[in-house]
Amino acid sequence: MNWLESHLLSIIIFLPIFGLAVISLIPERQKDVIRILSLSFSFIILILTIKMWLLFKGSGDFEFAEIYPWIPSLNIYYRIGIDGVSLMLVILTALLTPIAILTSWNEINKRIKAFYMLMLALETGLLGVFSSLDLFMFYVFWEVVLIPMYFIIGIWGSGNRIKSAIKFFIYTMLGSVLLLVAIIYGSTVTGGSFDIVKWYAHNFSYTDQIFIFITLAIAFGIKVPIFPLHTWLADAHSDAPTAGSVMLAGVLLKMGTYGFYRLIIPILPLATAKFAPIMLTLAVISIIYGGLVAMVQPDFKRLIAYTSISHLGFVMLGLFSLQIEAVEGAVLQMLNHGLSTSALFIMLGMIYERYKTREISEYGGLAKALPVLTTAFIIVSLSSMGLPLLNNFVGEFLILLGSFQTQTIYASCAISGIVISAIYMLWLIQRMFLGKLKSEEFLKFPDLEIREYFVLLPIIILIFAIGICPRPWLSSIQRSADLFMAFSKRVETITTPDAHKINVSDQLPTTND
């Protein structure tokens, strides 16, 4: 393995920071140069990420691992690596960042340099979260994500952007504090270690598991968000610029589900067994509640925001069902939701750019004015509904297939969420795109331009590719999901508070480069 391949993950994580530094040297008046540079750096990161995927072996170990002392006196190390699950989320981040930058090309016209610098900082934070194997690093990158998104909503948003940004900040900062408490508490129990792999090997006591589970579940539950910790999401989406909504729905929300996957369930099997019924109940409530609330939204961005609560409820259902098919489906659904929901926000942003209103009642007959955009919107909407041969069908099918094996009641209730999803998406299509043209003014605006084709085509191609041939994606995560199950299966043999003495070190993933 050559130098580039040995340090490929670090290059991918920190190249946005180098890009940020370069852009900081460009005068503010050179707007096109700033845009092109930010797009170029994000595109290079995407190319490097694809190269990493091609080199990925899928062994279940953490590949492309790098370990260097950072603050060794505190047992804090620069420790990174990816398995199949984190690889999927790194790919998603690397794909959506240049798409979000292209989406903002005409929308962002003030403080352009600051905006694109924050977008690149956001990308580094997200890539770091999904690659960190040291919990202190994980927390640092978690905080790095919070700050750019706060400013993106607060400065470049619309409507009550300041209020929405502050609400977002308060909720996520509460989650960050709880995350820090859990990490510090866990490190004292593990002899001062922040190494995630060592946390896997450590046998936490029943009391320790309960405390860490509660703090982490609230921290990650806010980020998902899961009912009843969801109230910040609709405001943040409705007032964020389109690029902010793309990154928020596409990637940021996956930080929460990834936290449950990476830290809570495999490390805390006793607490997982105890709280699984509660988490499954909240997942089903999120599925149904998110769909029902979406149905009555007059604002199309708020409608799609509430669909995220419903769709990510399926991910939580899959994770806490603790069945291999459901877990694989949940991981794939993180990717699927990121693609489909981002595309919906992008297209609604295109419509808003043309007509300057988000009220669904103001639209009608857009298919006559924007036939290509309408076709794309219908395809992505059908994907969001879980139509066969499109990406969401595969994830939802696997989640329900696995869930029905052990959680029949919860899975049966969750099916109603699919029906509700079909109702609100078809209703949205009917009101906005079909029927009589609401106004002749709609005809004055052009259909998709070249830039917008480049934004939408990659996502739509992936929607079909995953739906028709999901095997390459599932094979990348299969071994990682198997190891996840090896840890979570401990809950089947542990029934007493002192069962933490079970030795599972032979099941640990390693950090191979």
Residue pairs with C-beta under 8 A, 6 or more apart in sequence:
1 513
4 11
5 55
5 64
6 66
6 513
7 66
8 48
8 51
8 52
8 55
8 64
9 52
9 64
9 66
9 80
9 81
9 82
9 131
10 66
10 80
11 48
12 45
12 48
12 49
12 52
12 90
12 94
12 127
13 80
13 124
13 127
13 128
13 131
14 124
15 41
15 44
15 45
15 48
16 41
16 42
16 45
16 97
16 120
16 121
16 123
16 124
16 127
17 120
17 121
17 124
18 41
19 37
19 38
19 40
19 41
19 42
19 120
20 117
20 120
20 121
20 124
22 37
22 41
23 34
23 37
23 38
23 113
23 116
23 117
23 120
24 113
24 117
26 33
26 34
26 37
26 113
28 34
28 111
28 112
28 113
31 109
31 112
34 112
34 113
34 116
35 101
35 105
35 112
35 116
37 116
38 101
38 116
38 119
38 120
39 98
39 101
39 102
41 120
42 94
42 97
42 98
42 101
42 119
42 120
42 123
43 98
45 94
45 97
45 123
46 94
46 95
46 97
46 98
48 94
49 90
49 91
49 94
49 95
50 91
52 64
52 82
52 87
52 90
53 87
53 91
53 476
55 64
56 63
56 82
56 84
56 87
56 476
57 63
58 84
58 475
58 476
58 478
58 479
58 480
59 479
59 512
60 83
60 84
60 479
60 480
60 482
60 483
60 509
61 83
61 509
61 510
61 511
61 512
62 81
62 82
62 83
62 133
62 197
62 509
62 510
62 511
62 512
63 81
63 82
63 83
63 512
63 513
64 80
64 81
64 82
64 513
65 79
65 80
65 81
65 133
65 511
65 512
65 513
66 78
66 79
66 80
66 81
66 513
67 77
67 78
67 79
67 511
68 77
68 78
68 79
69 77
69 78
70 76
70 77
70 78
70 134
70 137
71 136
74 136
74 192
75 187
75 192
75 193
75 194
75 195
76 134
76 136
76 137
76 194
77 134
77 137
77 194
77 195
78 134
78 137
79 132
79 133
79 134
79 137
79 195
79 511
80 128
80 131
80 132
80 133
80 134
80 137
81 131
81 133
81 511
81 513
82 90
82 130
82 131
83 479
83 480
83 483
83 509
84 331
84 476
84 477
84 478
84 479
84 480
84 481
85 258
85 261
85 262
85 331
85 477
85 480
85 481
85 484
86 130
86 131
86 258
86 262
87 476
87 477
88 331
88 332
88 334
88 335
88 473
88 476
88 477
89 130
89 251
89 254
89 258
89 334
89 335
90 127
90 130
90 131
91 335
92 250
92 251
92 254
92 334
92 335
92 338
92 339
93 123
93 126
93 127
93 130
93 251
94 123
94 127
95 458
96 246
96 247
96 250
96 251
96 338
96 342
97 119
97 120
97 122
97 123
97 247
99 246
99 342
99 346
99 455
99 458
99 459
100 119
100 242
100 243
100 246
100 247
100 250
101 116
101 119
101 243
102 451
102 454
102 455
103 242
103 243
103 246
103 346
103 349
103 455
104 115
104 119
104 241
104 242
104 243
105 451
106 353
107 241
107 242
107 243
107 349
107 353
108 115
108 156
108 241
108 243
110 156
111 155
111 156
114 151
114 155
115 152
115 155
115 156
118 148
118 151
118 152
119 148
119 152
119 243
119 247
121 144
121 147
121 148
122 144
122 145
122 148
122 149
122 152
122 247
124 141
124 144
125 141
125 142
125 143
125 144
125 145
125 148
126 141
126 145
126 247
126 251
126 252
126 255
127 141
128 137
128 138
128 140
128 141
128 144
129 138
129 141
129 142
129 145
129 255
129 258
130 258
132 138
132 141
132 196
133 195
133 196
133 197
133 511
134 194
134 195
134 196
135 183
135 186
135 187
135 194
135 195
135 196
135 199
136 183
136 194
137 194
138 183
138 196
139 176
139 179
139 180
139 183
142 176
142 179
142 255
143 176
145 252
145 255
146 169
146 172
146 173
146 176
149 168
149 244
149 247
149 248
149 252
150 165
150 168
150 169
151 165
152 240
152 241
152 243
152 244
152 247
153 161
153 164
153 165
153 168
153 236
153 239
153 240
153 241
153 244
154 161
154 162
154 164
154 165
154 166
155 161
156 241
156 244
157 164
157 165
157 239
157 240
157 241
157 244
158 239
158 241
159 238
159 239
160 235
160 239
161 239
161 240
163 235
163 239
164 232
164 235
164 236
164 238
164 239
164 240
165 236
165 239
167 232
167 235
167 236
168 232
168 235
168 236
170 232
171 222
171 229
171 231
171 232
172 222
172 223
172 232
174 218
174 222
175 218
175 219
175 220
175 221
175 222
175 223
176 219
178 215
178 216
178 218
178 219
179 215
179 216
179 219
179 220
179 259
181 215
182 211
182 212
182 215
182 216
182 219
183 194
185 208
185 211
185 212
185 215
186 199
186 204
186 208
186 212
187 193
187 194
189 202
189 204
189 205
189 208
190 198
190 199
190 202
193 199
193 202
196 262
196 263
197 508
197 509
197 510
197 511
199 263
199 267
200 266
200 267
200 487
200 504
200 508
200 509
201 504
201 505
201 508
202 267
203 500
203 501
203 502
203 503
203 504
204 212
204 267
204 268
204 270
204 500
205 497
205 498
205 500
206 270
206 271
206 497
206 498
206 499
206 500
207 497
209 268
209 269
209 270
209 271
209 500
210 270
210 271
210 274
212 267
212 268
212 271
213 264
213 268
213 271
213 272
213 274
213 275
216 259
216 263
216 264
216 268
217 260
217 264
217 275
217 279
218 229
219 259
220 255
220 256
220 257
220 259
220 260
220 263
220 264
221 229
221 256
221 282
222 229
222 232
222 256
223 252
223 253
223 255
223 256
223 259
224 230
224 253
224 256
224 257
224 260
224 312
224 315
224 316
225 232
225 233
225 253
225 256
225 309
225 312
226 256
226 282
226 283
226 286
226 309
226 312
226 313
226 316
227 282
227 285
227 286
227 289
227 290
227 309
227 313
228 282
230 286
230 290
230 309
233 305
233 306
233 308
233 309
234 302
234 305
234 306
236 248
236 305
237 245
237 248
237 249
237 301
237 302
237 304
237 305
237 308
237 345
238 299
238 301
238 302
238 305
238 358
240 248
241 349
242 345
242 346
242 348
242 349
242 352
245 301
245 345
245 349
246 342
246 345
246 346
249 304
249 305
249 308
249 337
249 338
249 341
249 342
249 345
250 338
250 339
250 341
250 342
251 338
253 308
253 312
253 337
254 334
254 337
254 338
256 312
257 312
257 315
257 316
257 319
257 330
257 334
258 334
260 316
260 319
261 319
261 330
261 331
261 484
264 271
264 272
265 272
265 319
265 320
265 322
265 484
265 487
265 488
266 484
266 487
266 488
267 487
269 487
269 488
269 490
269 491
269 494
270 491
270 494
270 497
270 499
270 500
272 320
272 322
272 488
272 491
273 491
273 494
276 320
276 322
276 491
279 316
279 320
280 316
280 317
280 320
280 321
280 407
280 410
281 410
282 316
283 313
283 314
283 316
283 317
283 320
283 410
283 414
284 313
284 317
284 410
284 413
284 414
284 417
285 313
286 309
286 310
286 312
286 313
286 316
287 310
287 313
287 314
287 317
287 413
287 414
287 416
287 417
288 310
288 413
288 416
288 417
288 420
289 309
289 310
290 306
290 307
290 308
290 309
290 310
290 311
290 313
290 417
291 306
291 307
291 310
291 417
291 420
291 421
291 423
291 424
292 420
293 306
293 309
294 303
294 304
294 306
294 307
294 310
294 424
295 420
295 423
295 424
295 427
297 303
297 306
297 360
298 359
298 360
298 361
299 358
299 359
299 360
300 348
300 351
300 358
300 359
300 360
300 428
300 432
301 345
301 348
301 358
303 360
303 424
303 428
304 341
304 344
304 345
304 348
307 341
307 344
307 384
307 421
307 424
307 425
308 337
308 341
310 417
310 420
310 421
311 333
311 337
311 341
311 384
311 392
311 421
312 337
313 414
313 417
314 330
314 333
314 395
314 396
314 399
314 414
314 417
315 330
315 333
315 334
315 337
315 399
316 330
317 326
317 330
317 399
317 403
317 407
317 410
317 411
317 414
318 326
318 327
318 329
318 330
318 333
318 398
318 399
318 402
318 403
319 326
319 327
319 330
321 327
321 399
321 402
321 403
321 405
321 406
321 407
321 410
321 411
322 406
322 485
322 488
322 489
322 491
323 402
323 403
323 405
323 406
324 402
324 481
324 482
324 485
325 398
325 399
325 401
325 402
325 405
326 398
326 399
326 400
326 401
326 402
326 403
327 402
327 481
327 484
327 485
328 398
328 402
328 474
328 477
328 478
328 481
329 394
329 395
329 396
329 397
329 398
329 399
329 400
329 401
329 402
330 395
330 399
331 477
331 480
331 481
332 394
332 395
332 398
332 466
332 470
332 473
332 474
332 477
333 392
333 395
333 396
333 399
335 391
335 395
335 466
335 473
336 383
336 391
336 392
336 394
336 395
336 466
337 392
339 383
339 391
339 459
339 462
339 463
339 466
340 380
340 383
340 384
340 391
340 392
340 459
340 463
341 384
342 459
343 376
343 380
343 456
343 459
343 460
343 463
344 377
344 380
344 381
344 384
346 455
346 456
346 459
347 373
347 376
347 377
347 380
347 456
348 358
350 373
350 448
350 452
351 363
351 366
351 370
351 373
351 432
352 358
354 370
354 445
355 362
355 363
355 442
355 445
357 363
360 428
360 431
360 432
361 431
362 438
363 431
363 432
363 433
363 438
364 431
364 432
364 434
364 435
364 436
364 437
364 438
365 433
365 434
365 435
365 436
365 437
365 438
365 442
366 373
366 374
366 432
366 433
366 437
366 442
367 374
367 433
367 434
368 437
368 442
368 443
369 437
369 442
369 443
369 445
369 447
370 442
370 445
370 447
370 448
371 447
372 447
372 448
373 447
373 448
373 452
374 433
376 448
376 456
376 460
377 429
377 433
378 429
378 433
379 390
379 460
379 463
380 459
380 460
380 463
381 425
381 426
381 428
381 429
382 390
382 425
383 390
383 391
383 392
383 463
383 467
384 392
384 421
384 425
385 392
385 418
385 421
385 422
385 425
385 426
386 392
386 393
386 396
386 397
386 418
386 421
387 393
388 467
389 464
389 467
389 468
390 463
390 464
390 467
391 462
391 463
391 464
391 465
391 466
391 467
391 470
392 467
393 467
394 466
394 467
394 470
396 418
399 414
400 411
400 414
400 415
403 410
403 411
403 414
404 411
404 412
437 443
448 456
466 473
480 509
483 507
483 509
486 504
486 507
487 504
487 507
490 502
490 504
493 499
493 502
494 500
494 502
